[in-house]
Amino acid sequence: MKLRKAHVVIAERDGAHLNTYMDVIEHAGKSWLVPEWIDHKDEKSISPRRMILLETLPHQELLGYGPDFVVHNPVPKYVFDGQVPSQEAGTYVVVESPGIRFPIGPAAQ
């Protein structure tokens, strides 16, 4: 598994903004933001708790040092919490518990 990074601004409900970096994975030929991982220690693997489709968000792929992507507009925190209102479902594509696992540790090498 190749992890990439994206710079994302998360918009809080109170109007505050949080600048952060988030993991990006490729799955089914598309890039996905992964805000949170589930650690399966007994199986030496991790899986996304949820994934957000990157291609529906205005973003740019960067070359060189730093993050691999930058998302241009702030993304509401509720998207990363998996609570997208139905009227925004086309803008924010979220997949809960996608059922994919990635090995960690020596087996992943």
N, C-alpha and C positions, 0 to 999 in steps of 0.2 A: 504494500500500500504506500503510495506516495502522498504525503500530506503537503498541502500548499497552504498559504496564509492569505487572508484578506483583511484589509483595514475597513472597519465598519463603524459607523456612528449610530448608536442606539438612542432613539428618542424616548425618554421617560414620559409618563403621563403628566407629570408636574411641569413639563417644559424643559427639563434639564436634558443635557446630551452627554453620553458617555462614549469616548473614543476607545475602541478596543480592536484587538486582532482576533480573528476567528479562523478555525481550521476549514479548509476546503478539500473535498474529496471528489473524485470522478466516479460516477456510478451510472450505468446504462448510457454511456456516451455524453453525459451532461455533468456540469460542475454544480456542486451543492455545498452550501454553508452548513457547518455542523457546530451549533452553539454548545452542545453538551454531549459527553460520552458516557456510556455505561461500561463499567469495568467488570469483566467476567474473569476474576482472578483464578478460579478453579479451572477454567478452560484456556487461560492465557490468551484472552482475546478482548477486544473492545468492539462496541457497536454504537452507532448514533442513537441518541434518545429521539431525536427528530432531525430532519434535513430541510433546508430551505433552498429552492431552486435559484441559482445565481443568475441564469439567463433572463429572467423576468425583471431583474433589478438593473437600473442603469449603472454600469460599472465599466472599468477599464482594466485590461491585463497589463501589468508592468513588466519591464525587462530590467534586469540588474539587481541591485541590492535592495533589501527591504521586502515588503509584502509582494505577493504575486499578483494580487488584484486590489483595486480600491473601489468600493461601492460609493457612488457619487452623492446619493441622497440619504438623509437619516432614515433608518428603518424603525418603526414603532416596536417597543419592547414586547408588546403582546404577540408579535409574530414569532419571536424567539421563544415565547412561552407556549406556543402552539394554539393561540386563541385568536384566529383570524376571523373577523366578521364575514359573513357570506358575501356581502357586496364587494369585498376586496379579495375574494378567492382567486381571481385571475391575475391580480397583481402579485400576490404572495402565495406561492405554491409550497405548502408544507406537507411533508410526509412524516407521520408519527411512526415510531418503532419500525423502521423499514426492513428489519429482519436480515440485515447484512452484518457480517462480523469480519474483523481484521485481526490477524495474529499479532501478538506483541512479544517482546523478548527475543531470545536467540532463534526461535522458530520463524520469526518474521524476516530474518536476514536472508 
